[in-house]
Amino acid sequence: MSRTRLERVRAAVGIASLALQQIEDDLTADDVDQEELAAILRELIEDTDPPGGFMASVAQLVTVAARRAEQIEPDRDGDASCPLHEAAALLTDNAGQRLIWAARALHPQGDI
């Protein structure tokens, strides 16, 4: 990997980590009630850009990594790409659906 590419990835991960920390701080605020918590959970799965929300974006990123792994795996045996595809599926199928269920349990009248 070129040093510049690795540096860009590190910087982007750092920015994403800061953003996630901000969300965590908001989740742990003393004044968050069940309706607001449900709204925050919905934001993780429903967003106007990109389609599908944050979880779908993370799953897409993992899928891109899986596709790239398919192309460069020495034996093309799926040792790297298969777990990545599975991780992407878990993010969208399991994690996304569970966030929806939690948001509905907290605030059934929400948008989802």
C-alpha positions as a printed NumPy array, in Angstrom:
array([[  0.   ,   0.   ,   0.   ],
       [  1.324,   3.392,  -0.817],
       [  2.18 ,   5.559,   2.148],
       [ -0.182,   8.293,   0.956],
       [ -3.122,   5.887,   0.679],
       [ -2.438,   4.454,   4.125],
       [ -2.208,   7.959,   5.573],
       [ -5.568,   8.888,   3.982],
       [ -7.172,   5.757,   5.408],
       [ -5.726,   6.476,   8.858],
       [ -6.979,  10.061,   8.71 ],
       [-10.453,   8.98 ,   7.598],
       [-10.634,   6.351,  10.349],
       [ -9.598,   9.015,  12.841],
       [-12.36 ,  11.333,  11.667],
       [-14.903,   8.51 ,  11.78 ],
       [-13.747,   7.579,  15.282],
       [-14.246,  11.156,  16.453],
       [-17.726,  11.234,  14.949],
       [-18.622,   7.943,  16.634],
       [-17.302,   9.271,  19.939],
       [-19.567,  12.299,  19.56 ],
       [-22.551,  10.006,  18.999],
       [-21.549,   7.952,  22.034],
       [-21.349,  11.141,  24.097],
       [-24.846,  12.095,  22.931],
       [-26.147,   8.619,  23.82 ],
       [-24.773,   8.859,  27.349],
       [-26.113,  12.346,  28.046],
       [-28.29 ,  12.485,  31.154],
       [-31.199,  14.136,  29.353],
       [-31.658,  11.513,  26.581],
       [-35.156,  10.084,  26.873],
       [-36.611,   7.063,  25.095],
       [-38.014,   9.051,  22.173],
       [-34.689,  10.764,  21.534],
       [-32.774,   7.486,  21.871],
       [-35.117,   5.913,  19.313],
       [-34.511,   8.857,  16.976],
       [-30.743,   8.472,  17.34 ],
       [-30.983,   4.755,  16.559],
       [-33.091,   5.53 ,  13.51 ],
       [-30.423,   7.949,  12.28 ],
       [-27.941,   5.071,  12.233],
       [-30.138,   3.091,   9.849],
       [-32.025,   5.777,   7.973],
       [-30.373,   8.724,   6.3  ],
       [-30.92 ,  10.669,   3.112],
       [-27.306,  10.421,   1.982],
       [-26.08 ,   7.757,   1.544],
       [-29.151,   5.589,   1.064],
       [-29.66 ,   3.142,   3.876],
       [-27.934,   5.071,   6.621],
       [-24.708,   4.555,   8.492],
       [-24.971,   0.777,   8.912],
       [-25.51 ,   0.319,   5.176],
       [-22.492,   2.516,   4.49 ],
       [-20.286,   0.422,   6.76 ],
       [-21.609,  -2.76 ,   5.135],
       [-20.865,  -1.32 ,   1.682],
       [-17.316,  -0.497,   2.752],
       [-16.789,  -4.063,   3.984],
       [-18.283,  -5.432,   0.743],
       [-15.84 ,  -3.353,  -1.314],
       [-12.994,  -4.779,   0.77 ],
       [-14.358,  -8.294,   0.167],
       [-14.509,  -7.763,  -3.584],
       [-10.963,  -6.49 ,  -3.598],
       [ -9.84 ,  -9.466,  -1.497],
       [-11.436, -11.792,  -4.066],
       [ -9.238, -10.254,  -6.743],
       [ -5.957, -10.46 ,  -4.847],
       [ -6.244, -13.611,  -2.731],
       [ -3.333, -15.816,  -3.79 ],
       [ -5.292, -19.082,  -3.951],
       [ -8.709, -17.51 ,  -4.584],
       [ -9.959, -19.771,  -1.814],
       [-12.091, -17.19 ,  -0.037],
       [-10.121, -17.235,   3.213],
       [-10.208, -13.435,   3.308],
       [-13.176, -12.499,   1.148],
       [-15.742, -14.909,   2.596],
       [-15.539, -13.57 ,   6.174],
       [-15.751, -10.029,   4.819],
       [-18.9  , -10.817,   2.821],
       [-20.366, -12.478,   5.908],
       [-19.53 ,  -9.445,   8.05 ],
       [-21.277,  -7.143,   5.572],
       [-24.353,  -9.362,   5.596],
       [-24.424,  -9.384,   9.391],
       [-24.252,  -5.6  ,   9.461],
       [-27.209,  -5.149,   7.16 ],
       [-29.306,  -8.18 ,   8.093],
       [-28.696,  -8.498,  11.81 ],
       [-27.454,  -5.188,  13.128],
       [-29.749,  -3.034,  11.005],
       [-32.849,  -5.036,  11.832],
       [-32.009,  -5.096,  15.534],
       [-31.608,  -1.309,  15.556],
       [-35.058,  -1.023,  13.986],
       [-36.555,  -3.342,  16.619],
       [-34.932,  -1.39 ,  19.453],
       [-36.114,   1.954,  18.056],
       [-39.665,   0.623,  17.705],
       [-39.611,  -0.74 ,  21.265],
       [-38.522,   2.649,  22.577],
       [-40.83 ,   4.751,  20.428],
       [-43.372,   2.82 ,  18.32 ],
       [-44.754,   5.956,  16.642],
       [-41.44 ,   6.752,  14.966],
       [-40.848,   6.899,  11.257],
       [-39.701,   3.293,  10.825]])
